Amino acid sequence: MRSVTKFLFKISLSVFIFYGCNLSSNDDIDDLNDEVNSLSIPDGFDFSTSQDVTIAINDNNGYAKYEIYAYTDELYDAGTETFEDESGETVTETVYKSEVLEKLLFTGVPVNGILKQTVSIPKFYEKLYIRRNEHFNFSSTIVDIVGQEVNFNYSDNEGNLRTTAVKNVTDYLYAVNGEGQLFQIDPLTGALTDLSTMPMGSYTCAIDQENKVLYSIGRSSPYPLMKYSIVEDSWETIADIGFGGPRLEYNSKDGLLYFSSGNKLYTFDPSNGARLDSWNILGLHNTSGGDMVFAEDGKLFLCSASGLYGLELNSDNNYQSTRISADNLPFTPTSMTFDSNQELWIADISGYANLIIMDTETGGWQYKYGVKANNNTTYKRSIHDLTTFRVYSDNIDETDSDGDGILDQDDAFPDDAEAAFELFTPSKYGKGTIAFEDLWPSTGDYDFNDAVLSYQAIAVLNADNMAVRLDLICNIKANGAGYTNGIGVEIEGLAPSQIESVSGPVLTQNYINLSSNGTEANQENAVIILADDVDNILNETTISIKFVAPVSTAELGVAPFNPFIIVNMEREKEIHLPYMNSTSLGNSSLEFAGENKDVDGNFISESGFPWAISIIHDFKVPKEKVDITSAYNFFSTWAESGGTSNVDWYKDNPGNRNDDLLE
């Protein structure tokens, strides 16, 4: 086995795609050599689009769950949406969303005060979003990646820990907006922590405290009633309401949702979205915008663009409004909620989302957080509705069903004592791609569609943050190769004896020999053959690798490890990523007939092109015989810069891609 520079990749759910050149002779190959441009790349450039980042968290302040996300300030274009704004006018606009909470990398609880993992993320990420959860007390920070490392020390002195409010209750304000963000606000510090990306942007939210769920109605047609589990951090759609409005509240007295738009008030059954009753609201000076909320004594308050009102049901079965606030507020209220002190919190419509406390008796008010209060631009985001979630110190759920020391609410596998957390590559909701040219060591056409695999790797971790299982969720998106190619992965940090079992590979061609545990026989390191014919996994397949004993993630390494294809059932003919080693069963380029364009054996041709590339992102491959430099405008610039320029050349950003040349 030759000695080559090694680099590790992270495995996660992604896509490996394989296509074929379908070339009939070496003459065809020589013709392609003349057509494909050469690249002048720096010595040692390995065409990697990802970076391995080691995160070390130090936290000696008791039990808390951490969630680590890749962070970028950029918003992505999520398409256009037609909806009624808070004033009731119909508008159509482009929706931009943050992708931060779609990029979950791993979760864990510090052991003896330390949580340390290495992840693989695209090189264009320069920051991480670290979220800490201690019994629903969320705090967060954005940290820079410095030298592929992040060191985070949690400190009581940073204002992260809260004091208990009255009646042993700790309040948290939950907020939503039309951009589809759900986030928590700490009323003692004003700190924001992002919680989830919503299925649809919304002007409404209300919490059922007993069941720990939040309800929200989408801002545009068909106006879905959405339910968010605070414990499980998950959304589901209950039903389509059919019309929108800005005001929503949950009434714990009757278990119904109260929904208001204009001068109408409705009740809905939260279990199925059925509309039950409706009333007129009399006396509002302005019927647009606002919110409504029940006080602890059951009194109903409503705010609209004209201020704060109290509502009472009269003898004619209408709600009569009585103005409480001054006629002309200097802000336009969008939302309101009571905390456990029965202080009324209001957010205004400004882009800096000022938070205001208002007295329900006099209508007096003051700015609490935001630019108007203390020139704090933390709130440079919309707050279109507020609600309050209460955590009672004498009623914290410390259920641990499997006895592994991780509370059920924080445990991804609450009924399995051997599993607790997950480490994802590229992320919980992302996919990665590995694309191959299969004519090695001869020159290919560099359309990188001979073999392309979509994959996601999930390392299942126990309560000690050790890996007990590795799940590879993958499929071949397309296969245009003229050859029958196989695909596998070598985990260089593990010996075959450390693998207990492998399930899921599809082998039909009878040229792969397996050991009893499912790894490939006669290999120095653990080698898993996903398929001996890539056509066998055109549909999504899960390959599950169980370890004999838990292994550290440092020992396991970072996905996608060392992936390779086996060309046309010649077991010794392996094609790897640049500078990666062949397995024990692979031969060097010198062992094969034909013109050798890889004389130094680093899987980079004399013209500067690799035979395989790993994109830690969902990658669209070029059409047949369209070289990658034509399909992607900045591939050459990126490669010849040694990966320092145009690091996101493969993303769907304006000018990056020629879509008519892509599959």
ZAMARGU-4260 file (C-alpha; in steps of 0.2 Angstrom, whole numbers, plus 5000, padded with zeros to 4 digits):
<rodrens>
0) 5000/5000/5000 | 5008/5017/4995 | 5010/5030/5008 | 4999/5045/5004 | 4993/5060/5013
5) 4977/5055/5022 | 4962/5066/5026 | 4946/5062/5034 | 4928/5066/5029 | 4912/5065/5039
10) 4898/5053/5034 | 4880/5058/5034 | 4864/5057/5024 | 4869/5062/5006 | 4869/5057/4988
15) 4883/5047/4979 | 4880/5048/4961 | 4888/5037/4947 | 4887/5040/4928 | 4896/5032/4914
20) 4907/5038/4899 | 4902/5024/4888 | 4918/5026/4878 | 4921/5012/4865 | 4940/5014/4863
25) 4956/5022/4868 | 4954/5033/4853 | 4939/5041/4860 | 4948/5044/4876 | 4962/5053/4867
30) 4949/5064/4858 | 4942/5069/4875 | 4960/5073/4881 | 4961/5086/4868 | 4944/5093/4872
35) 4946/5095/4891 | 4956/5109/4898 | 4971/5107/4909 | 4971/5114/4927 | 4986/5121/4935
40) 4984/5117/4953 | 4995/5120/4968 | 5006/5105/4974 | 4996/5095/4987 | 4979/5102/4983
45) 4967/5088/4986 | 4950/5095/4979 | 4942/5094/4996 | 4927/5105/4998 | 4925/5101/5017
50) 4935/5105/5033 | 4936/5094/5048 | 4933/5105/5064 | 4936/5099/5081 | 4924/5107/5094
55) 4928/5106/5113 | 4915/5112/5125 | 4919/5114/5144 | 4904/5115/5155 | 4904/5110/5174
60) 4888/5118/5178 | 4877/5103/5179 | 4867/5093/5167 | 4863/5102/5150 | 4861/5096/5132
65) 4871/5104/5118 | 4866/5105/5100 | 4879/5111/5087 | 4875/5119/5070 | 4885/5126/5056
70) 4882/5144/5055 | 4881/5157/5041 | 4873/5174/5040 | 4867/5171/5023 | 4848/5169/5019
75) 4843/5157/5005 | 4829/5161/4992 | 4814/5150/4997 | 4803/5156/4983 | 4789/5168/4982
80) 4773/5168/4993 | 4756/5177/4992 | 4748/5181/5009 | 4739/5194/5018 | 4750/5205/5029
85) 4745/5211/5046 | 4735/5226/5039 | 4725/5214/5029 | 4733/5219/5012 | 4737/5205/5000
90) 4756/5205/4995 | 4767/5194/4985 | 4786/5193/4990 | 4801/5183/4989 | 4804/5173/5005
95) 4821/5172/5012 | 4825/5160/5026 | 4840/5156/5037 | 4847/5138/5035 | 4856/5138/5052
100) 4844/5126/5060 | 4844/5115/5045 | 4862/5111/5048 | 4863/5101/5065 | 4879/5093/5066
105) 4878/5083/5083 | 4870/5083/5100 | 4877/5078/5117 | 4878/5080/5135 | 4896/5084/5143
110) 4904/5070/5152 | 4914/5075/5167 | 4912/5093/5160 | 4918/5089/5143 | 4910/5087/5126
115) 4922/5085/5111 | 4918/5080/5093 | 4926/5082/5076 | 4914/5086/5062 | 4915/5089/5043
120) 4907/5104/5036 | 4909/5114/5020 | 4924/5126/5019 | 4913/5141/5017 | 4907/5140/5035
125) 4917/5151/5046 | 4906/5150/5062 | 4896/5138/5073 | 4880/5140/5082 | 4881/5132/5099
130) 4864/5130/5108 | 4863/5124/5126 | 4847/5117/5134 | 4845/5115/5153 | 4827/5110/5156
135) 4821/5121/5142 | 4832/5136/5147 | 4840/5139/5131 | 4855/5149/5128 | 4866/5151/5113
140) 4882/5159/5106 | 4890/5161/5089 | 4908/5156/5089 | 4922/5158/5076 | 4931/5143/5068
145) 4949/5147/5071 | 4962/5135/5064 | 4949/5121/5062 | 4945/5122/5080 | 4932/5129/5092
150) 4934/5130/5110 | 4919/5135/5120 | 4919/5138/5139 | 4902/5139/5147 | 4902/5152/5162
155) 4890/5157/5175 | 4897/5174/5174 | 4891/5176/5156 | 4873/5178/5161 | 4868/5162/5154
160) 4861/5155/5170 | 4844/5161/5176 | 4837/5165/5193 | 4820/5157/5197 | 4805/5169/5196
165) 4790/5170/5207 | 4781/5154/5213 | 4796/5144/5207 | 4792/5147/5189 | 4804/5152/5176
170) 4797/5161/5161 | 4802/5160/5143 | 4795/5170/5129 | 4792/5161/5113 | 4791/5171/5097
175) 4787/5168/5078 | 4788/5178/5063 | 4783/5179/5045 | 4800/5173/5040 | 4797/5156/5048
180) 4808/5158/5063 | 4803/5151/5080 | 4814/5157/5094 | 4815/5159/5113 | 4818/5176/5122
185) 4824/5176/5140 | 4814/5190/5148 | 4827/5192/5162 | 4842/5196/5149 | 4833/5199/5133
190) 4844/5185/5125 | 4837/5177/5109 | 4840/5158/5105 | 4834/5151/5089 | 4823/5135/5091
195) 4817/5129/5075 | 4813/5133/5057 | 4794/5133/5054 | 4785/5124/5040 | 4778/5141/5035
200) 4780/5159/5041 | 4767/5165/5053 | 4759/5179/5063 | 4752/5169/5077 | 4758/5157/5091
205) 4750/5150/5107 | 4756/5138/5120 | 4747/5123/5128 | 4757/5123/5144 | 4751/5107/5151
210) 4755/5097/5135 | 4771/5107/5130 | 4765/5111/5113 | 4765/5127/5103 | 4751/5131/5090
215) 4753/5142/5075 | 4744/5146/5059 | 4753/5149/5043 | 4752/5166/5035 | 4747/5161/5018
220) 4735/5149/5009 | 4729/5136/5014 | 4733/5144/5031 | 4738/5127/5040 | 4736/5125/5059
225) 4754/5119/5064 | 4759/5111/5080 | 4776/5111/5088 | 4782/5099/5101 | 4793/5109/5113
230) 4800/5092/5120 | 4803/5084/5104 | 4807/5099/5093 | 4796/5094/5079 | 4782/5101/5069
235) 4766/5093/5062 | 4751/5100/5052 | 4734/5097/5060 | 4723/5104/5047 | 4721/5119/5034
240) 4710/5133/5042 | 4706/5141/5026 | 4709/5159/5031 | 4721/5170/5040 | 4723/5182/5054
245) 4735/5190/5066 | 4729/5184/5083 | 4729/5167/5092 | 4728/5162/5110 | 4726/5145/5119
250) 4713/5145/5133 | 4718/5132/5146 | 4700/5133/5154 | 4692/5125/5139 | 4706/5118/5129
255) 4702/5128/5114 | 4711/5139/5102 | 4704/5157/5101 | 4708/5165/5084 | 4704/5183/5078
260) 4705/5193/5062 | 4697/5210/5060 | 4682/5212/5071 | 4679/5193/5072 | 4683/5180/5085
265) 4683/5161/5082 | 4686/5145/5092 | 4695/5130/5085 | 4697/5113/5091 | 4716/5111/5092
270) 4715/5092/5089 | 4708/5093/5072 | 4707/5111/5067 | 4688/5111/5067 | 4680/5128/5068
275) 4667/5128/5083 | 4660/5146/5087 | 4662/5164/5081 | 4658/5181/5088 | 4658/5199/5083
280) 4670/5211/5092 | 4662/5228/5094 | 4671/5245/5097 | 4688/5242/5090 | 4694/5259/5083
285) 4706/5250/5071 | 4703/5231/5067 | 4720/5227/5059 | 4735/5218/5066 | 4738/5215/5084
290) 4735/5200/5096 | 4725/5193/5110 | 4729/5185/5127 | 4720/5178/5142 | 4726/5184/5159
295) 4728/5172/5174 | 4710/5177/5180 | 4702/5173/5163 | 4700/5190/5157 | 4703/5192/5138
300) 4714/5206/5131 | 4716/5211/5113 | 4727/5223/5105 | 4725/5230/5087 | 4734/5244/5077
305) 4724/5256/5088 | 4730/5250/5105 | 4726/5239/5120 | 4708/5233/5123 | 4699/5223/5136
310) 4685/5211/5129 | 4669/5206/5138 | 4655/5195/5131 | 4639/5205/5132 | 4620/5199/5132
315) 4619/5199/5113 | 4633/5186/5112 | 4645/5199/5105 | 4662/5204/5113 | 4662/5222/5118
320) 4679/5230/5118 | 4685/5244/5130 | 4700/5254/5126 | 4714/5254/5139 | 4729/5262/5131
325) 4730/5279/5125 | 4722/5283/5108 | 4738/5285/5099 | 4752/5274/5103 | 4769/5278/5096
330) 4771/5260/5090 | 4761/5247/5081 | 4758/5231/5092 | 4760/5214/5084 | 4759/5203/5098
335) 4757/5201/5117 | 4758/5188/5131 | 4758/5188/5150 | 4772/5182/5161 | 4770/5173/5178
340) 4770/5190/5186 | 4756/5195/5175 | 4766/5208/5166 | 4760/5211/5149 | 4774/5210/5135
345) 4771/5217/5118 | 4782/5217/5102 | 4780/5231/5089 | 4780/5230/5071 | 4797/5238/5068
350) 4811/5229/5060 | 4821/5230/5076 | 4807/5221/5086 | 4806/5232/5101 | 4799/5223/5117
355) 4788/5233/5128 | 4780/5230/5145 | 4762/5238/5147 | 4751/5240/5162 | 4734/5233/5159
360) 4726/5245/5171 | 4732/5261/5165 | 4739/5257/5148 | 4756/5264/5153 | 4771/5256/5145
365) 4790/5256/5143 | 4802/5249/5131 | 4811/5234/5139 | 4823/5228/5125 | 4827/5234/5108
370) 4834/5250/5100 | 4821/5261/5108 | 4826/5254/5125 | 4845/5253/5125 | 4851/5254/5107
375) 4852/5235/5107 | 4851/5229/5089 | 4850/5210/5095 | 4832/5211/5089 | 4835/5215/5071
380) 4822/5203/5066 | 4803/5203/5066 | 4793/5197/5080 | 4775/5194/5074 | 4768/5185/5089
385) 4773/5181/5107 | 4768/5168/5119 | 4775/5162/5136 | 4781/5145/5141 | 4783/5142/5160
390) 4795/5129/5168 | 4791/5125/5186 | 4806/5121/5197 | 4796/5108/5207 | 4789/5100/5192
395) 4803/5097/5180 | 4802/5081/5171 | 4817/5070/5174 | 4811/5054/5167 | 4825/5043/5161
400) 4816/5028/5154 | 4832/5018/5149 | 4842/5023/5164 | 4857/5029/5154 | 4858/5046/5163
405) 4851/5056/5149 | 4833/5063/5151 | 4820/5057/5139 | 4817/5074/5133 | 4836/5075/5127
410) 4838/5057/5122 | 4836/5053/5103 | 4833/5035/5109 | 4824/5036/5126 | 4821/5017/5126
415) 4838/5011/5122 | 4851/5012/5135 | 4865/5010/5123 | 4861/5025/5112 | 4857/5043/5116
420) 4864/5055/5103 | 4868/5057/5085 | 4882/5064/5075 | 4878/5069/5057 | 4887/5071/5041
425) 4884/5083/5032 | 4870/5087/5044 | 4853/5081/5050 | 4844/5087/5035 | 4858/5088/5022
430) 4865/5076/5010 | 4883/5074/5003 | 4889/5068/4986 | 4903/5059/4979 | 4906/5058/4960
435) 4918/5047/4951 | 4926/5046/4934 | 4928/5027/4930 | 4942/5027/4916 | 4957/5028/4929
440) 4971/5028/4926 | 4967/5034/4908 | 4960/5052/4906 | 4941/5053/4907 | 4929/5066/4900
445) 4927/5074/4918 | 4909/5076/4918 | 4909/5067/4935 | 4894/5057/4931 | 4900/5039/4929
450) 4896/5035/4947 | 4888/5047/4959 | 4882/5043/4977 | 4870/5053/4988 | 4874/5049/5006
455) 4871/5054/5024 | 4881/5047/5038 | 4874/5046/5056 | 4885/5040/5070 | 4874/5034/5084
460) 4882/5039/5101 | 4879/5032/5119 | 4878/5043/5134 | 4897/5044/5135 | 4897/5051/5117
465) 4905/5036/5111 | 4899/5028/5094 | 4890/5012/5095 | 4883/5011/5077 | 4886/5020/5060
470) 4871/5021/5048 | 4875/5026/5030 | 4859/5031/5021 | 4863/5032/5003 | 4857/5029/4985
475) 4863/5030/4968 | 4854/5045/4960 | 4859/5040/4942 | 4870/5028/4934 | 4876/5031/4916
480) 4891/5020/4916 | 4895/5007/4903 | 4903/4997/4916 | 4897/4987/4931 | 4904/4997/4945
485) 4904/4993/4964 | 4906/5005/4978 | 4913/5004/4995 | 4920/5013/5010 | 4936/5010/5020
490) 4935/5016/5039 | 4954/5017/5041 | 4953/5020/5060 | 4945/5003/5063 | 4950/4985/5062
495) 4938/4972/5055 | 4938/4964/5072 | 4930/4980/5079 | 4914/4977/5068 | 4901/4966/5076
500) 4889/4966/5060 | 4885/4974/5044 | 4867/4975/5037 | 4860/4982/5021 | 4873/4980/5007
505) 4866/4973/4991 | 4879/4960/4983 | 4873/4951/4967 | 4889/4949/4956 | 4899/4936/4966
510) 4916/4944/4966 | 4916/4951/4984 | 4921/4940/4998 | 4914/4944/5015 | 4920/4939/5033
515) 4906/4932/5045 | 4903/4950/5052 | 4899/4957/5035 | 4916/4966/5032 | 4926/4963/5016
520) 4938/4948/5019 | 4957/4950/5018 | 4957/4969/5022 | 4969/4977/5035 | 4956/4990/5039
525) 4937/4989/5040 | 4930/4989/5023 | 4911/4990/5019 | 4905/4986/5001 | 4889/4995/4999
530) 4885/4987/4983 | 4895/4976/4970 | 4884/4984/4956 | 4878/5002/4959 | 4862/4998/4950
535) 4858/4988/4966 | 4855/5004/4977 | 4846/5016/4965 | 4833/5017/4979 | 4838/5024/4996
540) 4846/5011/5006 | 4852/5010/5024 | 4869/5001/5028 | 4870/4999/5047 | 4887/4995/5055
545) 4887/4989/5073 | 4903/4990/5083 | 4908/4976/5095 | 4912/4989/5109 | 4909/5008/5109
550) 4923/5017/5100 | 4927/5036/5101 | 4923/5047/5087 | 4941/5051/5086 | 4945/5033/5083
555) 4931/5031/5071 | 4936/5046/5060 | 4926/5058/5050 | 4914/5053/5036 | 4914/5049/5022
560) 4930/5041/5027 | 4938/5033/5012 | 4925/5030/4999 | 4930/5021/4982 | 4922/5013/4967
565) 4927/4996/4960 | 4928/4997/4941 | 4919/4984/4930 | 4920/4970/4943 | 4939/4970/4943
570) 4941/4969/4962 | 4959/4976/4962 | 4954/4992/4952 | 4949/5005/4964 | 4946/5023/4961
575) 4948/5034/4977 | 4947/5053/4981 | 4964/5062/4978 | 4978/5057/4990 | 4968/5043/4998
580) 4975/5026/5000 | 4969/5011/4991 | 4963/4996/5002 | 4973/4981/5005 | 4965/4973/4989
585) 4968/4988/4977 | 4982/4989/4965 | 4992/5005/4960 | 4989/5013/4943 | 5005/5004/4936
590) 4996/4987/4937 | 4983/4991/4923 | 4984/4992/4904 | 4981/5008/4895 | 4989/5025/4895
595) 4993/5029/4913 | 4989/5047/4917 | 4992/5044/4936 | 5010/5039/4937 | 5012/5046/4954
600) 4997/5037/4961 | 4988/5051/4970 | 4972/5050/4959 | 4975/5066/4951 | 4979/5066/4932
605) 4993/5074/4923 | 4981/5087/4917 | 4977/5092/4935 | 4959/5084/4936 | 4955/5071/4950
610) 4945/5055/4946 | 4933/5058/4961 | 4927/5073/4970 | 4918/5074/4987 | 4905/5088/4989
615) 4898/5089/5006 | 4882/5096/4999 | 4869/5090/4987 | 4878/5091/4970 | 4870/5092/4953
620) 4881/5083/4940 | 4885/5088/4923 | 4876/5080/4908 | 4885/5067/4898 | 4902/5073/4890
625) 4900/5090/4898 | 4915/5093/4908 | 4914/5101/4925 | 4923/5117/4920 | 4909/5121/4908
630) 4894/5116/4919 | 4902/5126/4934 | 4909/5143/4930 | 4921/5144/4945 | 4927/5126/4947
635) 4943/5130/4938 | 4946/5146/4948 | 4943/5137/4964 | 4955/5123/4959 | 4969/5133/4953
640) 4968/5144/4969 | 4971/5129/4979 | 4953/5130/4986 | 4954/5148/4993 | 4943/5157/4980
645) 4925/5153/4976 | 4924/5140/4990 | 4905/5138/4987 | 4907/5136/4968 | 4895/5121/4968
650) 4880/5130/4977 | 4865/5137/4968 | 4871/5155/4969 | 4869/5167/4955 | 4882/5164/4942
655) 4889/5148/4949 | 4880/5135/4938 | 4874/5133/4920 | 4858/5124/4923 | 4856/5119/4905
660) 4872/5109/4906 | 4867/5099/4922 | 4857/5083/4925
</rodrens>
